[in-house]
Amino acid sequence: LRQEFALSLLKTAALLGVSALLVYAALPQLAADYRSFPGLDSRTVVWLIMQLHLMFAAFVLGVPIFALIVEIVGAATRDERYDRLAWNFTQLVALAVITTAVSGVAGLGALVFLYPKFMNFLGSIFTPTYLAYAGTIVLNAILLVLYYATWQRMKGRLKWLHIGIGALLNISGTALMCIANAWTTFMMGPAGVTEAGQLVSLAQAIQNPLWWPINIHRFIANIAFGGALAA
């Protein structure tokens, strides 16, 4: 069962990575107009898909943080109950990852199809971060598979090595969130561009005035949201 899950997770990560690369390749070719979805408002379509994605993403990014903390407590105290609790948390994350990935691909497709002009402009600013995002997705999936699949094998003397994998998993997940936050906060507080929208500094566009406040907010909110659902 673990091998099947690991294979499906890696396939999903590959799908996300390829999707991001396809968007990167297609952006210069996008038409400069907007499209509509039959029978529904385009903003409603994007909102429904991305809201679902955000909820699962918050769970997937938040739960591993306190799962790792509980695992560290279990390793330090040698109390098996903490290790079982952390393992149960990780199983919940494993079940939610694929739904997160599928909804993310659907949201990406909706944005590219319905808002080509906007995506073309955003791509002209953040194309390098798209590539970083795709690579981080694949890295995060690989680390999650390792963290999940090696739990029982790395008990005992290898336990702290397993905790190290969990730490890397959380670092990559946080980096993933921060990259996406740059796109969102740029739309609300643009920086690093001229009045005509020409890129002046990618670093300034990423580190716009709202980037760090949203990073901190979402980091805490993800833990709170994931904790509430796990509880």
N, C-alpha and C positions, 0 to 999 in steps of 0.2 A: 504494500500500500504506500509506503514511504517513497519507493522508487517511482511508482506511477505519479504520485503527487509532485516529486522533484522534476520529473520529465515534463509534466504539464505546466509547471511553474516556469521552467526554462523556456518552453515553447512560447508561453505568454510573454515573457520578457523579450524574447527575440521578436515577437510580433510588434510589441511596443517600440522597440528600437528601430525596426525596419520602417514602421509607420512614421516615426519622427524623421528618419532620413528621407523618406518619400516626400514628406511635407517640405523639408529643406530643399529638395531638388525641384519641387513643383512651384514653389513660391514665386520665382521670377516669371512663370508662365500664367499666373492667375489673372483672370479678367478683372478690370477695374470697376466692378459693379457689385451690388448686393443681390442675393437670391432670397426667395421666400419658400417656406415649407407649405405644401398643400393643406389648407384647412386650419393651420395653426400659425400663430405669430412666431417669427424666427427667434426672438429673444426668449419666449417661453420655452421653446424646444431646447435651446442651449442651457437655459437655467435649470430645467428638469434633469437633464443628463448630468450637468456638471455639479449640481447639488447632491445628486446620488453619489457621484464619484468622490466629492469632497468628504462626505460622511464616512464612506468606507476607507478613504485615504487617511483621514484623521485617526481612525481606529488602527489601521495597519502601521502608522508611524508612531502612535502614542503607546500602544500596548507593549511593544518590545522594550520600551524604556523602563517601565516599572517591572516587567518580567525579568530584565537583566538585574535590576536592583534586588528583587526577591531571590534570584539565583545566587547573587553575591552573598546575601545574608545566609542562605542555606549552606553555601560553601564555607563561610567563616564560622558558623555555629555547628556545622555538621549535622544539621537537623533535616531529615529527609522530607519532612512536611513542606518546607519552603521550596525544595527542589521540585516536588510534585506540583505545587501551586504554580511555579514558574513554567513548568512543562505544560500545564493545562492552558495557561495564557498563550503560550507559543502555538499550541494547536488551534486556538481560536484565530490567531493571526493567519495561520496557514490556510484556513478555510476562507478568509476574507480577501486574500491577495488577488485571486483570480478575478473575482467580481470587481475589484478596484481597477485591475488592468483592462478588463473588457469595457467598463464604463468610461475609462480614460480614452481608449481608442475611439469609442463612439462619440465622445465629446470633441475630440480632435477632428474627426471627420465632419461633424456638424459645423464646427467653426470654419473649417476650410471651405466647405460647400456653401454655407449661408453667408459668410462674411469674407469673401476673397480679398476685397480691397483692404479691409482692416488687417487681415493676416499678412497680406503682402507688405503693408507698412511696418507691422510688428516684426516681420522677418528681416526687413532692411535694417532694423536696429539690433535684434537679438539672435541673428543666425548662429554665431559661435556658441551661444548658450544652449541652442537646440541640440547641437552635437554633444555637448557636455551632459545635457539632460538624458539623452538616449543612452550614453555610456554608463551614467550613474544608475539608470534603471536596471540595466543588465547586471552591473556589479552588485546592486542591492538584492536582486533575485538570487544570484549565486551565493551571496553571504547568508541569505535566509535559508536556502536549501542546506548549506553546510551546518548552520546553527540548528536547524530542525532535525536533519538526518543523523547528526553525530552526537545527539544528546546522551543517549544511553552508552555509546561507545567511549565517550570521554569522561565518564565518571571516575572518581578516584584521583590519581595523580595528574591526569590530563584535564581536570575540571577547570583549572584557571586558564588553560589554553582555550577551552570552549567559551569561557567568559570573555576572553579577548576577541573571539569571533563575534560574539554578541555586541561588544563595544563597537567594533568596526561596522556591524550592521546598523547600529543606531547612528553612527556618524554619517554613513552614506545616506540613510533615510532623511536625516536632518539637512544634508546638503541638497538632496532632491527637493525638499520643501522650499529651501531658500532660493534655489534657481527659479522655481515657478513663482515665488513671491515677487521676484524682480519684475516679471511681466505684468502681474496684477497691479503692483504699486506704481509702476511707470504710467499706467493708464490714469491713475488718480492724481499723481504728482510727478509729471514728466520732468526729466532733467537730462543733461548731456546732449541736447539737440537744439538746433536753431529754431526760430519762429516758423520757418518753412518746413520743419520736420526732418532736416538733414542731421545725421549723426555727427556729433562733435567728439564725444567721449563715451565709449561703452561702459567704462568703469563708473562714470557719473550716472549713466542711465540705470545701471544696476543699483548703485548705492544712492538712489533718490531719497528724498526726505522721509518717505514712509516705509522704506525697506526694513530697517531694523526694528521699528515699532511693530510691524506686522510679523516679522520673524519671531520676536519674543512672544507676541500674543498667540500666534498659532502653535508655537512649541508648547506653551502651557495649556492651551485649549485642547490640543490633541491628546495630551496626557489625561486631562479631565474627562474628555468625551470617551476615550477608550476605557478609562477606569470605571466610568459610570456603567457602560455596557457590560464590561467584564464582571462587575459586581452584581 
